[in-house]
Amino acid sequence: MKSHSQGNKHIMALITFLALVPLVYFIPDFAGQFLPAIKWLNVMAAVGIIVPIMSYIIMPIASKLLSR
């Protein structure tokens, strides 16, 4: 028998995946327009943008929706 929290973990993983896909697809190209062609700098900028969006916008909204 599955517990309720185990189901929420799977749903949270799915939401995280679905939220990361467009961010990882679009943000590196967007950030790369404004930076020199240095790969590590582009990666650092993209991660520096994606992580706060996930941490402070997407995941709190997902947590609220799942707590209902």
Secondary structure, DSSP 8 states (H G I E B T S, - for coil): ---HHHHHHHHHHHHHHHHHHHHHHHHHHHHHTTS-S-HHHHHHHHHHHHHHHIIIIIHHHHHHHHH-
